[in-house]
Amino acid sequence: MSLLPVETALAKIFERIPAPQPEIVALPEANGHVLLEPLLARHNQPPFNASAMDGYAVRAEDFAEGVSTSVRLVGTSQAGSAYSGTLNSGEVVRIFTGAPVPDGANCVMMQEVATVTEGRVSFSELPKAGKSIRPMGYDFADGEALLAPGTRLTPYSLALAAAANAPTLTVARRPTIAVLSTGDELVLPGAALAPSQIVASNAFGLVPLLSPFAQAVADHGIARDDFSDLRGKLEAALEADIVVTSGGASVGDHDIVQDVLKDLGVEIDFWRINMRPGKPLMFGTRGKSLIFGLPGNPVSAMVTATVFLLPALRRWLGEDEPLGPRLVLPLAEPLPPNTARRHFQRATIETAGSGATRVRPISETDSGHTSSLAQAHALIIQPENDPGQPAGALVEVIPL
């Protein structure tokens, strides 16, 4: 079987992802969710002409160039308690930031340029109409679409939603995810290692990596390389929308994940990708469940999850850019030639003394070398058969 190109594998995965399903969530629970319906403003913001600073509300036409003018202080406007009258010629109102500008006023002069003497105010600068006033609807207007469907909600967009007076938002329902590690050699962290055993680490990276995109991520522990044990744990895991296994997805004598999945009615779509690290990636479906069989090597598992699982989850949620953020940065040092498989090269991002941001390849490429992945800030996407690139050349990277 030939190796599947990365783009082809992603396209096959995307074809199997269901359309996003709506649910309504309260604003305090909406962080990280993806909008399925636009956020519409429910009022004008500000809802009135508002002062942009502490100072005095005046009529600019009361002041003429070269003429020293003082005006009579007639009241105060502050947030939550507006001046109730109309400002007439020769009058001024003390005003505070965010307070409504009185009717008749068309300028706010900051208090630093004001002199108050016996109830009258003069200014060291000439007032100009519109100065330091936020007009009604300056931020947004009633009914305006503020955030489009496909937007991942952040603390900043939630502050906007609150300002727009939206107590709830319609978002895409997040999937449930089951994670299962496989292998006779695995033990949990903290265990005493017997000969030929290794510590299971994949789930401890995968669960927090996937959790921001999921309704819940359940860790189903470790399944042994035994048909019955593996079948029982996979059958329970298949209750989830998305099942993620690590290890045993290849075709070695002890790699039985595919056989068990087929026995459980899973249709295997593909299982070998033209990339490194992470060639033995498996993808299949059963009903509405998606199944990802990640390689057992920890770097391969995390890289394939970053390259395939995260885009799949973004597509599930209806995000505008399912591939996620990409950067184009200059190399801090040369990038060696690549093989016929696309390389997702570990790298650090650094800022030089000049202030320029650069990406530096990490020379370690072993798929079991977890410490180098932990040091990485990004993955350089190096095309197939790339001849190598000199320092300073621009490369595409996936931020981690």
C-alpha positions, 0 to 999 in steps of 0.5 A, spaced: 500 500 500 502 506 498 503 512 503 497 517 503 499 524 502 497 529 508 492 533 504 489 527 501 488 524 508 485 530 511 480 531 505 478 524 507 477 525 514 473 532 513 469 528 508 467 523 514 465 529 519 458 531 521 455 538 520 456 542 526 450 541 531 447 547 535 447 548 542 445 554 547 450 556 552 450 561 558 456 566 557 460 564 563 461 557 560 462 559 552 469 560 552 473 556 547 466 554 544 465 556 536 459 560 534 454 557 530 450 563 529 452 570 529 453 574 535 448 580 534 448 587 538 442 588 542 443 595 543 447 601 541 454 601 544 455 606 547 447 607 548 448 615 548 453 620 546 458 619 552 464 622 554 471 619 553 474 623 559 474 627 565 472 634 564 467 639 562 462 638 556 461 645 552 458 648 546 464 649 541 460 655 538 461 659 544 468 660 543 471 664 538 479 664 536 483 669 540 477 671 545 478 669 552 471 666 554 469 663 561 462 659 561 457 658 567 458 651 571 451 649 571 451 641 573 454 635 573 454 628 569 457 622 571 456 615 569 449 612 571 446 619 573 446 624 567 445 631 567 437 632 566 437 639 562 439 642 556 446 646 555 444 653 553 449 658 550 454 660 555 453 654 560 458 648 562 457 641 565 462 638 569 462 631 566 466 624 567 468 618 563 463 614 560 457 619 562 452 621 557 454 628 554 448 633 555 443 635 550 446 641 547 453 640 548 458 638 542 465 637 545 468 635 552 474 639 554 479 635 559 480 637 566 487 639 565 486 645 560 480 648 565 480 653 570 475 654 575 474 660 578 467 662 582 463 658 578 465 659 572 470 655 567 475 657 562 480 653 558 487 654 555 485 651 549 480 652 544 474 647 544 472 643 537 466 640 535 466 632 537 472 632 541 473 627 546 465 624 545 464 617 543 458 618 539 452 613 540 453 607 536 460 608 535 463 601 538 457 598 534 449 599 532 443 595 534 442 589 530 449 589 527 453 582 526 459 582 531 462 575 530 461 571 525 459 563 525 465 559 525 469 564 530 472 561 536 470 564 542 476 567 547 475 572 553 476 578 548 470 576 544 466 574 550 467 581 553 464 583 546 458 579 547 457 581 554 457 588 552 452 587 546 447 584 552 447 577 549 446 572 556 447 566 551 450 564 545 449 559 540 455 554 539 457 548 536 456 542 540 463 539 542 464 531 541 465 526 546 472 523 546 475 517 548 483 515 549 486 508 549 493 506 550 495 499 548 501 495 549 503 490 554 510 494 555 506 500 558 505 502 566 502 508 569 507 513 571 509 512 578 510 504 577 516 501 579 519 499 572 520 491 571 525 489 565 522 491 558 517 496 561 516 503 559 512 508 562 505 510 558 505 518 556 501 518 550 494 519 554 497 525 558 499 529 552 493 527 548 488 528 553 489 536 555 491 537 547 484 535 545 480 537 551 479 544 549 475 542 543 471 536 547 465 536 551 469 531 555 475 526 554 475 520 557 481 516 558 480 509 558 487 507 560 491 501 558 489 495 553 494 489 553 496 486 546 490 481 547 484 480 543 479 480 548 482 485 553 483 490 547 476 488 544 472 490 551 476 496 552 475 499 545 467 497 545 466 501 551 470 507 548 466 506 541 460 509 545 464 516 544 464 520 538 471 520 537 476 514 539 483 515 539 488 509 540 495 510 541 500 504 539 498 497 535 495 500 529 501 498 524 501 491 521 506 487 526 505 481 529 503 484 536 499 490 532 492 488 533 488 494 533 486 494 526 483 487 527 479 488 533 476 494 530 474 491 524 471 485 528 467 491 532 465 493 525 469 499 524 471 501 517 478 502 516 479 508 511 487 508 511 493 507 515 499 509 512 501 517 511 507 520 507 510 524 513 515 523 519 514 522 524 507 518 524 507 514 518 502 509 521 496 513 522 490 509 522 483 512 520 476 509 520 469 510 522 463 506 525 456 509 524 457 516 527 464 515 530 470 517 528 476 512 530 484 515 530 489 510 531 495 514 532 502 511 533 505 508 539 511 512 539 510 519 543 513 524 538 509 521 533 502 520 537 503 528 539 505 530 532 499 526 528 494 529 533 496 536 532 496 535 524 490 531 523 486 530 530 486 538 531 484 540 524 478 534 525 476 537 531 476 544 528 472 542 522 467 538 527 466 545 531 465 549 524 471 553 525 473 558 519 480 555 519 480 548 521 488 547 519 489 552 525 494 558 525 500 558 521 506 562 521 511 564 515 518 565 519 525 566 517 530 560 519 535 562 524 540 556 521 540 552 515 534 546 514 537 540 512 535 536 506 528 532 507 526 525 504 520 523 500 516 524 506 513 530 509 517 532 515 514 536 521 520 538 524 521 540 531 523 547 532 524 553 537 521 560 536 526 565 538 527 573 538 534 576 535 537 582 538 534 586 533 527 584 535 526 579 529 523 573 530 526 566 527 525 559 527 530 554 529 530 547 527 531 542 533 536 537 530 533 531 534 528 527 529 527 520 533 520 519 534 521 517 541 525 523 543 520 526 548 524 531 551 526 535 544 518 535 543 517 538 550 522 544 548 519 545 541 515 551 540 513 549 533 513 544 527 516 546 521 513 543 515 518 541 510 515 539 503 517 532 500 524 532 497 526 539 499 533 540 498 534 544 504 534 551 506 539 556 508 539 560 514 534 566 513 529 562 508 522 563 509 518 556 512 511 555 514 510 553 521 505 550 526 505 553 532 505 549 538 
